[in-house]
Amino acid sequence: MSIRGKILVIRDYISKLQLNHFESSFFEIELMRYASKIYGSGRSGFSNLAFRISGGKSEFISIHDYFTDNQKYNIFMKYINQLEIHPYAKAFSYLHLYIIANNLMLDISIQKRMIENAIMLVNNTRSYMYYFIYMYLLLQEEKYFEVEAYIKEKCTTDRDYFFSYLFQIDGYDNTLLYSFLFFEFLKIQDIIKYPFICFILCKLFDVIKIHKLKCDINDKLYLERLNTIVNFLNTFSECNVNFNYSTGAVYRVENQLSYKIGKILINTKDIKSILKAPIEIIMSVLEHKRKVKFIKRLSILIKNMLCPLLNHIQIFMRLYD
């Protein structure tokens, strides 16, 4: 049965009437409320408002509940390459295919292929949503270095815009939109190998505190791990230690407290320096104790976190400045 001429597109009428954006919004809602059936996505403000204005006279049908996941998957696969639609619309169709494939627990390679197709359609744009989902799939495969490389590239070329998307807050329930991605980050055991992922978690910690989010990332176990990671990285910043130092005998002698005090006493050659000596000794002792305390704390954290190479941390510290 042909459907030609039986489907009317409201945009065609809006262009003929030359309505502006504000007027066209009211026109669409007003027209929709007279429909016997309203098909909506479930959370669509337009369709829900039209349904409520109608006083319940219209039948509201969620397009996501109309078919089973198997039916939806088959429909998408049949028509996705037959319909001539805008590349962005087609990319969004692949996103829905990924969601359905995920619900059906299809192999992760199939899920990745859906997102890869979407990324090819929006290539060279800032459509980070697809990249975040692809990162999520890579994390599930424990391909951490690939994720680290991507984050590094974005942090150095498009950091502000990248973060504005990554830390988006869902307006419906005041949670982080991509919390599923952060959960995967927190599962990485040897996370200090990946300084840019660590950087993301430190920013996440700040976002949670600043916005006082009621997000599910506040799950106790994950929040404890997030705290541990942030404390670990802050320790390096507080220690202010140059990790490129020599570990020879001269270095060890010069960093002993007795050597530092002796050096102060040797330099007391006049009344002024003699009067200043007690204060300098007290300050030297306090500074020495502070460094010893931080280095002990650092050693414990390194052991707990199984920190690999210190040069990774230096990369992180330069980024976080």
N, C-alpha and C positions, 0 to 999 in steps of 0.2 A: 504494500500500500504506500503510495507516494505521500510525503508530508509537505511537498512543495506548496507554498502559499498558505499553509495552515499554522505556521509559526511566525508570530509577530515579535519584532525586537523593539522594545520601548525607546531605545536610543535613536531609532529612525524618526520617531515622532518628536522627540525632544529637539533634534536638529532642525526639523521643519518648523517647529514653534519658536525656535531661537531662544530657548530658555537658558538662563545662566545656571551655574552649578547649584546655587541655593534653591532656585525655583524648581530645577529638575529633581532635586531630592524630595521635595514636598509632593511634586507631581507623581513620582514613582510610588511613594508610600500611600498616597491617596488612592491611586488606581489599584494598587495591590490589595487594599483592604476590601475591595468588592469581589475579589476572587473567591471561588468556591473551595479551591485548594491552594495552599501556599507551600511551595517547596523551599526549604531553607537548609542552611548548614548546621543548624542547631543553636549556634551562638551568634548568628548574624543579627546585628542591631536593626537593620532595615526590615527584614522579614518578621522578626519578633514584634517590632513596633506596629507594623501593619496588622498583624494578627490580633494584638491587644486593642487597637483602635476599632477593629471590626466587631468587637464585643463577643468574640468566640464564635461568630457565624461562619468563619472560614475554617477549613480543616488544615491544621499545620502538620506537614510531613517532613521529617528530617531526611535529607538525601543520603546521609550516612547510615541510616537504619533501614532504608528501603530494600537494599539487597544484602545478601550475606557476603562475607569477605571473599569466599571462593567465586561468587558471581561477579563481584566488583573486579576482582583480579582478571577474570576471563574477559570481561567487557573492556577494561583498559587495554589489555594486551591485544585485543582484536582491532580496536579502533585508533590507538594512539598514533600509529603511523599512516592512517588513512585520512584523518581530518587535517585540513590545512589551517593551522592556528598559529598565533604569534609564538615565537620561540620561548618567551617568558611563561606563557600559558602552558606550553608543552612541558617546560621544566617543572612547573607546579604539578602537572599531571604525573610526572615521574616521581615527585615527592609523595603523592598519594599512593602510587604503586609501591614505593618503599614501605610506607606505613602498613599497607595491606600485607605485603610480603613479611614484614616483621610480625604482624598479628598472626599470620599463618605459620610462623616459625620456619620459614624457608631458609635454605642455606645462606650463610652470610655473603658468599660470593654473588648470589643473586641480588641481595639487598644492595651491595656495593655497586653493582652494575647499574641499578636504577639511579643512584645518586651520581655516578660518573656521567651518565647520559644527561642528567639535569645540569651538571657543572659545565659540560661541553656547550650546552645551549646558552648559558649565561656567562660564558668565559670572558675574562677581562672586564668584569663588572664587580661591584662591591656586594654581590648577593651572598653574604657570608653564611646565611642559614644552611645552604647546601654543603658548604665546606665544614661547618661545625658538625653536621650529621656524619659526614665522611670521616672526620677526625674521631668521632665516637666509635665508628665501626673499626677503624685502625687500632684504637685503644683496646677494643674487645679482642683483637687479634694479637695484642701485645706488641704492635709495631710502633714502639714509643719513639724511636729515632726519627721516623717519618713525620710524626706529629710535632716533635721538637723542631725539626727543620722548617716546617711550615710556620709555626708560631714565631720562630726567630726571624723569618723573612718578613712577616707582617709587623712584628714589633719594631723592625728597623725601617720599614717603608711606609706603613700606614697605621701607626700605633693608636692614635686617638680614635679614628673611625672604627678600627678593629675592636677596640675596647668598648666603644659605645654600643656595638652590636652584641658582643660577647656577654656583657653584664646587663643586658636588657631586663627590665622588671615587668612581669606580667600584670597588666592593669586590672585583670579580673580578681586575682587573689594575692597580689603583692608578694609574689615569689619570683625567684630567678627563672627566666624563660629557658635557659640552657643548663639547669641544675643537673640534668642527667649526664652532661659532659664533665662537670666538676666531680661528680661521684666517681667517674672512671679515673680521673687524675689522682684522686685520693687512694685508689687501690694500688697504685704503683709502689712497689716495695723499695726499690733503690732509686727513689725519685731525685736524689741529689745529682745523679748523672745527667739530669735534664734541667739546666738552670732556667730556661725560658718557661718551662712548665711550672717551676717553682715560683717564678715571677708572677705568673697568672694566679697562683694560689695566694700569694701575698696580697695582690690586688683584690682578690675575692674576699679575703679576710677584712680588708678595709671597707669594701662595699657592704658587707653584712653589718658591720658596726655602724657605718654612717647612716644607712637606710633602715636599720633595725628591722630587717626582713624576718618574716615568719616562715621562711622557706624551709623545705624539707632537708636542705643541706645542713640544718642544725641538728640532724640526727646525732645523738651523743657520741657514738664511736667515731664517726667521721669528723665531727667538730674537734674531738680530742686529737685526732691525727693532724688536722689542719693547724691546731695550736702548736703541736710539737714541731711541725715543719717550719712555721713562722718563727717560733722561738729559736730554732736552730739557725735560721738565716740571720735573724737579728743579732745573734751572738757574734757572728763574724763582723757585722757592722760595728758593734760596740767594742770589740777587742781592738779594732784599728791596728791589726798586726800586719806587717809586711811579710808575706809568705815566701818571698824570694831571698830571705836572709841566709847568711852562711851559718852552718851548724858546727863550725870548728871550735877549738879550745878558746880562742880569743873572744868569740861571741859569747860563749858560756860564762867566761870570767866577767866580762863587762856587764852582764845582766844579773849578776849576783848582787843582793842588797848590800853586803859588806863593801863591795867594790864601789858602789854608788855613793855610800856614806863617806868612805875614805877619800874619794875624789872631791867631795864637798869640803872636807877638812883640809886637804892639801891646798885648796884654793883660798883659804882664809888667811890673807896676807896683811890686812889692815883692820882698823876698828870697825869700819862699815861692814866688811865681809864677815867679821867675827859675830857681829850682832845679827846678821841675816842668816848665819849658819843653822841655828836651831830650827828656824822656820823652814829652811830648805830641806833639812833632814826629815822633818815631820811630813812635808809634802812628798818627798821621795819615798818614804815608807808607805804612805797612803796609796800613792800611785802604783808602787810595787805590789801591794796587797790586792789592789783592784785588778791588775793584769793577771796575777796568780789565780784569783777567783774566777775570772772569765776563761782563762786557759783550762782550768779544771772542768768548768762547766762545758766548755767546748769539747774536751776529750770524751766526756760522758755522752754528749749528743752525737759525736762522730761514731762512737761505738754502737749506740742505739740505732742510728740511722744507716749504719754501714756505708758511710761516706767514702766514695772512691778517690777521686783526684781533686786536689785543692784548686787546680786551675779552672775547674767548672764553676766553683764558687766565686772566683775572681771575675769571671764573665758576668755572672749574675749581679755582683755588686756594682759593676760599671753600668749595667742596665738600669738598676734600681735608683741610681743617683738622680 
